[in-house]
């Protein structure tokens, strides 16, 4: 059988520069690493700020996510 391809998920993008962190937007990607790369390109994040970017997977509670819910920051 062919392996199932990972689905693209929605990820929120945040800049950790101060407390609280700043929300920059959201992107669609298959993995956390890919989400960071897409965010840097699509949101045109300056090179000096790229090491301060984090992404968080959006849990779709309305339509039921197949992923286990991870509420850790």
N, C-alpha and C positions, 0 to 999 in steps of 0.2 A: 504494500500500500504506500501511496505517496504521503509524505509528511505534511501535516497541516501547516500552512503559513501563518505566522503571527499576525494578528489583526492590528491595524493602526489604531492607536488609542489617542485620546485627547490628553494633553499635558498642559498644566499651567506653568508659566515661566515667572520666576521671581528674581529680583536683584537683592543680594544681601550686602547692604552698604551701611545700614544703621538698623536700629530697632524701632519700629517693626520693619520687616522686609517689604520691599516695594513690588507690587504686582505689575508685570510688564505686558502680559497678554497670554494667549494660548496657542499651541501648535498641535499638529497631528503627526505622530511617529510610532514606529513599532517598538522602540526601546528607549530607555533613559538617555543613553549616549547619543542616539540618533535625534532625540528631541532637543538636546542641548545644541547639536550642530545645526538643526533646522532653525531653532530660535535665534541663534547668532546671525544666520543668514537673513531670515525673514524680518526680524525685528531690528536689523542693522545695529547690533550691539558693538560698541567701540572695543578695540583690542585690549585696552587697559582695564576694562570691566568684565571681560569674558571669564576670568577665574572666579568671579563672584556670582555667577548664574547658577541657580538650581531649578529643577523642574519637579513637579509632583503630578502623579497620575490622577486623573479625574475619575472618581467612582460614580457610575451612572446608576443611581438608586431607582430612578423612575422606570427604566426599562430592564433593570436587573443585570448586574455585571456578573460575568462568569468567573471573575478573579476574586480571590479571597480579599476581604476588606482589610486594608492596612491603614490604620489611623495614625501611625507614627509620623512625626514631622520630617 
